């Protein structure tokens, strides 16, 4: 099969979602990730949930370019989360043809987090979607073992663990631990690079995550080992924000560079 490669929203976050689709198409991506719900209060918020003019524009761009939606983000599981409140956004994701929903764990009580995640998976299943729990060291799904534990505790067939090499490194998780996760739990993976040295504080890690990563193969992570540890041809979502570079290089050119870098790494895996 041809591996789907998707342009994640964070890589070109300065663009509105319809323009992200155009950017993905012009850069050569087969798929795109759509951020229906902002990750932070300071991000631009777009009126995309429901039958809105912007959503219809987004649908037109998808139809015109042939680009597909891989995942939709970001759904946060908090202590006060009412899963039913997410239904309109989940329905919109299904309308866009997405296959996966990106979930963050923001509840320090792990048992409750697992229960909320399970309920969210049930909602997603009703729309034919999977839910991937992304571990991030500053959240309450801090590392790969914890995310795998929460996903298994949910007991839902459409629940997955979302691996990002950035978070794998910064949470001090191990590639070797991936072998303990059923392949069916690894539905797609984010992809980027970063220097091997871990910043000294969580604030510095968070700033690096949101603004200054590297394109695949340009840092110090064992991306070849990671790719060999996950299912062959797993879809990749390229999430590589490079804000310093963005001051002088436009979104489409950065996306092209990210895709070319990814293909160079993939060629080494297949060599």
C-alpha positions in Angstrom: 0.0 0.0 0.0 1.0 3.6 -0.4 1.7 5.1 3.1 -0.6 8.1 3.8 1.4 11.2 4.7 -0.5 14.0 6.3 0.2 17.7 6.9 -0.6 18.3 10.6 -2.2 21.7 11.5 0.5 22.7 13.8 3.1 22.7 11.0 1.3 25.5 9.2 -0.8 26.9 12.0 -0.8 30.4 10.5 -3.1 29.2 7.8 -6.9 28.9 8.0 -8.1 25.3 7.6 -9.2 25.6 4.0 -5.8 27.1 3.1 -4.1 24.3 4.9 -5.8 21.9 2.5 -4.6 23.9 -0.5 -1.1 24.0 1.1 -1.1 20.3 1.6 -2.1 19.7 -2.0 0.5 22.1 -3.4 3.2 20.5 -1.2 2.4 17.0 -2.3 0.7 15.5 0.7 -2.1 13.0 0.4 -3.8 13.9 3.6 -4.2 16.8 6.1 -5.0 17.1 9.8 -7.7 19.6 10.8 -7.8 21.4 14.1 -11.5 21.8 14.7 -11.0 22.7 18.3 -8.1 25.0 19.4 -5.4 23.5 21.5 -4.7 26.7 23.4 -6.8 29.8 24.2 -4.4 32.0 22.2 -4.8 30.1 18.9 -7.1 31.3 16.2 -10.6 29.8 16.5 -12.5 29.0 13.4 -16.2 28.4 13.0 -16.1 24.9 11.6 -18.4 22.8 13.8 -21.8 22.3 12.1 -23.0 23.4 8.7 -21.0 26.7 8.6 -19.8 28.6 5.5 -16.2 28.0 6.5 -16.8 24.2 6.8 -18.4 24.2 3.3 -15.4 26.1 2.0 -13.2 23.4 3.6 -15.2 20.7 2.0 -14.9 22.3 -1.4 -11.1 22.5 -1.0 -11.0 18.9 -0.1 -13.1 17.9 -3.1 -11.2 20.2 -5.5 -7.7 19.0 -4.5 -8.4 15.3 -3.7 -6.7 15.7 -0.3 -8.2 13.5 2.4 -8.6 14.2 6.1 -6.6 11.9 8.3 -7.3 13.2 11.8 -9.2 15.9 13.6 -8.1 17.5 16.8 -8.1 18.3 19.7 -10.4 16.6 22.1 -9.4 17.1 25.8 -10.6 14.7 28.5 -10.8 16.8 31.7 -12.4 16.0 35.0 -15.4 18.1 34.1 -15.7 16.8 30.5 -19.2 15.8 29.3 -18.5 13.6 26.3 -21.9 14.5 24.8 -20.7 18.1 24.4 -18.2 16.9 21.8 -20.8 15.2 19.5 -21.2 18.1 17.1 -17.5 18.2 16.6 -17.2 14.5 16.2 -20.1 14.6 13.6 -18.2 17.3 11.8 -15.1 15.1 11.7 -17.1 12.3 10.2 -18.6 14.7 7.6 -15.1 15.6 6.6 -14.2 12.0 6.0 -11.6 11.7 8.9 -10.6 8.4 10.2 -9.2 9.4 13.6 -9.8 11.8 16.4 -6.8 13.1 18.4 -7.4 13.0 22.2 -5.4 14.6 25.1 -5.6 13.4 28.7 -6.1 16.3 31.1 -7.4 14.5 34.2 -5.0 13.6 37.0 -7.3 10.8 38.2 -6.3 8.0 35.9 -9.3 5.8 36.4 -11.7 8.6 35.7 -9.7 9.6 32.6 -9.9 6.0 31.3 -13.7 6.0 31.8 -14.1 9.3 30.1 -11.9 8.2 27.2 -14.0 5.0 26.9 -17.2 7.0 26.7 -15.6 9.2 24.1 -14.5 6.1 22.1 -18.2 5.0 22.2 -19.3 8.3 20.8 -16.6 8.1 18.1 -17.5 4.6 17.2 -21.1 5.7 16.4 -19.6 7.8 13.6 -17.2 5.2 12.4 -14.1 6.9 13.9 -11.2 5.9 16.0 -9.8 7.8 19.0 -6.0 8.1 19.5 -4.8 9.1 23.0 -1.6 11.2 22.5 0.8 11.1 25.5 2.6 14.4 26.2 4.8 14.8 29.3 2.9 17.9 30.5 -0.5 16.2 30.4 -2.0 13.5 32.5 -1.2 10.9 29.9 2.5 11.6 30.4 4.3 8.8 28.7 3.9 5.7 26.5 3.3 3.2 29.3 0.6 5.3 30.9 -1.2 6.0 27.6 -1.1 2.3 26.7 -2.5 1.5 30.2 -5.4 4.0 29.8 -6.2 2.7 26.3 -6.3 -0.9 27.4 -8.4 0.0 30.5 -10.9 1.6 28.2 -11.5 -1.7 26.6 -12.7 -0.2 23.3 -11.7 -1.6 20.0 -11.5 1.8 18.4 -9.1 3.2 21.0 -5.5 3.8 20.0 -2.2 5.1 21.3 -0.8 8.1 19.3 3.0 8.2 19.2 4.8 11.4 18.4 8.6 11.1 18.4 8.9 14.4 20.1 6.8 13.2 23.1 8.5 9.8 23.0 11.8 11.5 23.6 10.7 14.2 26.0 8.7 11.8 28.2 11.8 9.5 28.3 9.7 6.7 26.9 11.5 3.9 25.1 11.1 2.6 21.6 11.5 -0.9 23.0 8.2 -0.5 24.9 6.3 -0.2 21.7 6.6 -4.0 21.3 4.2 -4.5 24.2 1.4 -2.5 22.4 -0.9 -4.5 20.1 -0.4 -3.3 16.5 -4.1 -2.7 16.3 -3.7 0.1 18.8 -1.3 2.0 16.6 -3.5 3.5 13.9 -1.4 6.5 12.9 1.7 8.3 14.1 2.9 11.9 14.2 6.4 12.5 12.8 9.1 15.2 13.4 12.6 15.5 14.7 14.3 17.4 17.5 17.8 17.6 19.1 18.5 14.5 21.3 19.3 16.7 24.3 16.2 17.2 26.4 15.6 20.8 27.6 16.0 21.3 31.4 12.4 22.4 32.2 8.9 21.5 31.3 8.3 25.1 30.2 11.2 24.8 27.8 9.9 21.4 26.5 6.5 22.9 25.9 7.9 25.9 24.1 10.0 23.6 21.9 6.9 21.4 21.2 4.7 24.2 20.0 7.2 26.3 18.1 10.6 24.9 17.3 10.9 21.3 16.1 12.9 20.0 13.2 12.0 18.3 10.0 12.5 14.5 10.1 16.1 13.4 9.8 17.5 16.8 10.8 17.7 16.2 14.5 19.0 13.5 16.9 16.1 11.1 17.4 16.2 7.5 16.3 13.5 7.8 13.7 14.6 4.7 11.8 14.3 2.6 15.0 10.9 4.1 15.7 9.6 3.4 12.2 10.9 -0.2 12.4 9.0 -0.6 15.8 5.6 0.3 14.5 3.3 -1.3 11.9 4.7 -1.0 8.4 3.1 1.7 6.3 1.4 3.3 9.4 0.1 6.7 8.3 2.3 9.6 9.3 1.1 13.0 10.3 4.0 15.5 9.9 3.8 17.8 12.9 6.9 20.0 12.8 6.3 23.7 13.8 9.2 25.8 12.9 8.3 29.4 13.9 11.8 30.8 13.4 11.9 29.5 9.9 8.4 30.7 9.2 9.6 34.3 9.5 11.3 34.0 6.2 9.9 30.9 4.5 6.2 30.5 3.6 3.9 27.7 4.6 3.9 25.8 1.3 7.7 25.8 1.0 8.0 24.6 4.6 5.5 21.9 4.0 7.4 20.8 0.9 10.6 20.7 2.9 8.9 18.7 5.7 7.6 16.1 3.2 10.9 15.8 1.3 12.7 15.3 4.6 10.2 12.6 5.6 10.6 10.8 2.3 14.3 10.7 2.8 13.9 9.1 6.2 11.4 6.6 4.8 13.8 5.7 2.0 16.4 4.7 4.6 13.9 2.4 6.3 13.1 0.7 3.1 16.7 0.5 1.9 
